[in-house]
Amino acid sequence: MSPDQDARAGHRDPRGEPRDDPFHQRLKTYEGRPAAVGGTGKDPVNEPMIRHWCEAMGDTNPGYRGPDAVAPPTMLQAWTMGGLSGHTDRSGAYDELSGLLDAAGYTSVVATDCEQEYLRPLRPGDAITFDAVIESVSPRKTTKLGTGHFVTTRMDVRADGELAGTHRFRILKYTPAARPERREETAPRAADRPRRPRPVVNRDNAGFWEGVAGHRLLVQRCADCATLRFPWLPGCNACGSREWDTVEASGEGTVYSYVVMHHPPFPAFDPPYAVGLVELAEGVRIVSNIVGVPYDKVRIGMPVRLEFLKADEELELPVFRAGGED
């Protein structure tokens, strides 16, 4: 029986998933059950956290400062986090669901995405409470990481008892895909290697990628207040103006921070390798690979210089080359 015939016969849905998978039906009984009840933010909305967030994100919007300040909307989840000591409000239902998936072999977990909806601004002094529900458990899905189930929870966040926003958080509980054995004698030629993921090019950042294609690293500059910004955005995060032009970066920079990627492995990448947050001479920061030195020789404050890497026949990327420091 072909997949189409199988679907028409009622055994599978149009996406090829079994309609009567008993394990999935058992997982679905957890949909609608609470994941957290009566959660309380460990701190009220406060100016120090707002300031630290804005500094980390490079967000200089004046609306987040002063006597009438509000919190950046994307901080919604930050006010619900339990820190290293965690929360005590997680429900037994969520732990049971996780246990079922673990027992079935879906022992690995990766966060996949989140969605937020903002209903009213959060202001310093607001007391945060929240409840969460297990919204959905997907049929078994096969991804590049492995096979498993997507679990989505929805958190309702309240400020002084008033609904302020919702936060949907989705994870994949999965069994890792088997890694093929690497044999030196059968190592793939460069031309046969998997290609790097394609960057998402849209109307807001197309000019940046056009610059890269011409071996130019372009930084946006507000046409009204002259604030430089990176990554590219449709409006100025300092004054809100939507008018802008660009300046070409000199290519000089220093390593502001970095991580060394060991796991998980992805096609087209050979861990371990260094990913740096580079502060350009112009004052903005960019995430890119650090090349030219072994990954364990990268250091904060190390001077680096822009160059362009031809990843494949279609893609060039800006990377930063360090000297040979010991």
C-alpha positions in Angstrom: 0.0 0.0 0.0 1.4 3.4 -1.0 1.6 6.3 1.5 -1.3 8.0 -0.2 -3.4 4.9 -0.1 -2.4 4.4 3.5 -3.6 7.9 4.4 -6.9 7.5 2.5 -7.5 4.2 4.3 -7.3 6.1 7.6 -4.2 4.6 9.0 -2.1 7.8 8.7 -2.8 11.5 8.6 -1.8 13.5 5.5 1.7 14.2 7.0 2.3 10.4 7.2 1.9 10.2 11.0 0.0 7.1 12.4 -3.5 8.1 13.4 -3.9 5.4 16.1 -0.4 5.5 17.8 -1.4 4.3 21.3 1.6 5.9 22.9 0.8 9.3 21.3 -2.8 8.9 22.5 -1.5 8.4 26.0 0.7 11.5 25.7 -2.3 13.5 24.5 -4.1 12.8 27.8 -1.8 15.3 29.3 -2.9 18.2 27.0 -4.8 20.8 29.0 -3.3 19.7 32.4 -1.4 22.2 34.4 2.4 22.5 34.1 2.8 25.1 36.9 0.2 26.5 39.3 0.4 29.6 41.3 3.9 30.6 40.3 5.3 33.8 41.7 8.1 35.8 40.3 11.0 35.9 42.7 11.3 39.7 42.3 8.9 42.4 41.2 9.6 44.1 37.9 12.5 46.3 38.8 14.8 48.9 37.2 18.2 47.1 37.8 17.0 44.0 35.8 15.7 46.3 33.1 19.0 48.1 32.9 21.1 44.9 32.8 18.8 43.5 30.1 19.1 46.6 28.0 22.9 46.7 28.4 23.2 43.1 27.4 21.0 43.6 24.4 22.4 47.0 23.4 18.9 48.5 23.6 19.1 52.2 24.3 15.3 53.0 23.9 14.5 55.9 26.2 11.2 54.3 27.1 13.0 51.8 29.3 14.6 54.5 31.5 13.3 57.2 33.8 10.3 57.7 36.1 7.8 56.5 33.5 9.9 53.5 32.4 8.4 50.2 31.2 10.1 46.9 30.8 11.1 45.7 27.3 8.2 43.4 26.2 10.6 40.6 25.4 11.6 40.4 29.1 8.2 38.8 29.7 9.7 35.3 30.6 12.6 36.8 32.6 10.3 37.8 35.5 9.1 34.2 35.8 12.5 32.5 35.9 13.4 30.6 39.1 17.2 31.1 38.9 19.6 28.4 40.1 17.4 27.4 43.0 14.4 26.9 40.7 10.7 27.0 41.4 8.5 24.7 43.5 5.4 25.3 41.5 5.9 22.7 38.7 3.0 20.3 38.5 3.2 16.5 38.8 1.6 16.2 35.4 4.5 17.8 33.6 7.0 15.5 35.5 4.9 12.5 34.6 4.8 13.4 31.0 8.6 13.9 31.0 9.0 10.5 32.7 6.9 8.8 30.1 9.0 10.2 27.3 12.2 9.3 29.1 11.0 5.7 29.6 10.2 5.4 25.9 13.7 6.3 25.0 13.2 10.0 24.3 15.8 11.1 26.8 17.3 14.1 25.1 15.8 17.5 25.0 16.3 20.7 23.0 14.3 23.9 23.1 13.0 24.7 19.6 11.1 28.0 19.7 8.9 30.3 21.7 6.0 32.7 21.0 5.0 35.7 23.1 1.9 37.9 23.1 2.0 41.2 25.0 -1.3 42.5 26.5 0.0 45.3 28.6 3.3 46.9 29.5 5.1 45.8 32.7 6.3 48.6 35.0 8.7 48.6 37.9 6.9 47.5 41.0 4.5 45.1 39.3 4.2 41.8 41.2 4.4 38.9 38.8 2.4 35.6 39.0 1.9 32.9 36.4 0.2 29.6 35.6 1.2 27.2 32.8 -0.6 24.5 31.0 0.6 21.6 28.7 -1.0 22.9 25.5 0.0 20.2 23.0 2.1 17.1 22.4 2.8 16.3 18.8 2.7 13.0 17.1 6.1 11.3 16.7 8.3 13.5 14.4 11.7 12.7 12.8 14.2 15.6 12.7 17.9 15.9 11.9 18.6 15.6 15.6 16.5 12.5 16.0 13.0 11.2 16.5 10.7 12.4 19.2 7.7 14.5 20.3 7.3 18.3 20.5 5.8 19.4 23.8 4.3 22.9 23.9 3.5 24.7 27.2 1.6 28.0 27.5 2.3 30.3 30.4 -0.1 33.1 31.3 1.8 35.9 33.0 -0.1 38.3 35.3 1.0 41.7 36.8 -0.8 42.5 40.0 -3.4 40.0 39.0 -4.0 41.4 35.5 -3.1 39.3 32.5 -0.1 40.9 30.9 1.0 38.4 28.3 1.4 34.8 27.2 4.5 32.8 26.6 4.5 29.6 24.6 7.6 27.4 24.9 8.2 24.4 22.7 10.8 21.6 23.3 11.6 18.4 21.4 12.0 15.3 23.6 13.9 12.9 21.3 16.1 9.9 20.7 19.3 11.2 19.1 19.9 10.0 15.6 22.8 7.6 15.2 26.0 9.2 14.1 27.7 7.6 11.2 31.2 6.3 11.9 34.0 8.6 10.8 36.7 6.9 8.9 39.7 8.7 7.7 39.9 6.7 4.5 36.3 7.6 3.6 36.3 11.2 4.8 34.2 13.3 2.5 35.9 15.6 0.1 35.2 19.3 0.6 32.9 19.3 -2.5 30.8 16.6 -0.9 30.5 18.1 2.6 27.0 19.3 3.7 26.5 23.0 3.1 26.2 25.5 5.9 22.7 26.6 6.8 21.5 29.4 4.7 21.1 32.8 6.4 17.5 34.2 6.6 17.5 37.1 4.2 14.5 39.5 4.4 13.7 43.1 3.5 15.2 44.3 6.8 18.6 42.8 6.3 19.0 42.3 2.6 21.4 45.2 2.4 23.7 43.7 4.9 24.0 40.5 2.8 24.5 42.5 -0.4 27.4 44.2 1.3 28.9 40.9 2.4 28.7 39.7 -1.2 30.8 42.7 -2.1 33.2 42.0 0.8 31.9 45.0 2.7 30.6 44.8 6.3 27.9 47.5 6.5 26.6 48.8 9.8 23.3 50.7 10.0 23.4 54.4 11.1 20.3 56.3 12.2 19.7 59.2 9.9 18.3 61.3 12.8 20.5 60.7 15.8 23.5 59.0 14.1 23.4 55.9 16.5 25.0 52.9 14.9 23.2 49.6 15.2 23.8 45.9 14.6 22.2 43.6 13.7 20.1 45.4 11.2 16.7 46.6 12.4 13.8 48.4 10.7 14.0 51.3 13.3 16.4 53.0 15.6 16.5 51.5 19.1 17.7 54.9 20.5 15.2 57.4 19.1 12.7 55.2 17.1 13.4 56.8 13.7 12.9 54.6 10.7 15.3 56.6 8.5 18.8 55.3 8.2 21.9 54.9 6.0 25.0 52.7 6.4 28.7 53.0 7.2 31.3 50.5 6.2 33.1 48.9 9.1 36.9 49.2 9.1 37.2 45.5 9.9 39.2 46.0 13.1 37.8 44.5 16.3 38.4 42.6 19.6 36.9 39.5 21.1 34.3 40.8 23.6 33.2 37.2 24.6 33.3 33.8 23.1 32.1 30.2 23.4 33.7 26.9 22.2 31.1 24.7 20.5 31.6 21.0 21.3 28.0 19.6 21.1 25.7 19.0 19.5 27.4 18.2 16.1 25.8 19.7 13.0 26.6 18.8 9.4 29.1 21.2 7.8 30.7 22.0 11.1 33.6 20.2 12.8 33.6 20.8 16.5 35.3 22.0 18.6 35.3 25.5 17.2 35.2 29.0 18.6 32.2 31.4 18.1 33.0 34.9 19.2 31.1 38.1 20.0 33.4 40.6 18.3 33.3 44.3 19.3 34.0 46.3 16.2 36.1 49.5 16.3 32.9 51.3 15.5 31.4 50.1 18.8 28.8 47.6 17.7 29.1 43.9 18.2 28.7 40.9 15.8 28.6 37.2 16.3 31.0 35.2 14.0 33.6 32.5 13.9 37.1 33.2 15.2 39.7 31.7 12.8 43.5 31.7 12.6 44.2 30.3 16.0 43.2 27.0 17.7 39.9 27.2 19.4 41.5 26.9 22.9 43.8 29.9 22.2 40.9 32.4 21.8 40.9 35.0 24.5 38.7 37.9 25.5 40.4 41.2 24.4 42.2 39.4 21.5 42.5 41.7 18.4 40.9 40.3 15.3 40.5 41.4 11.7 37.6 40.9 9.3 37.9 38.6 6.4 35.4 36.8 4.2 35.0 33.0 4.1 33.7 31.4 0.9 31.7 28.6 2.5 30.5 27.2 -0.8 29.7 28.3 -4.3 26.7 30.4 -3.2 27.6 31.6 0.3 30.2 34.0 1.7 30.3 34.9 5.4 32.2 37.4 7.5 34.6 35.8 9.9 37.4 37.3 12.1 41.0 36.2 12.0 43.1 36.4 15.1 46.9 36.5 15.3 49.0 33.7 16.6 48.9 34.5 20.3 50.0 31.8 22.7 
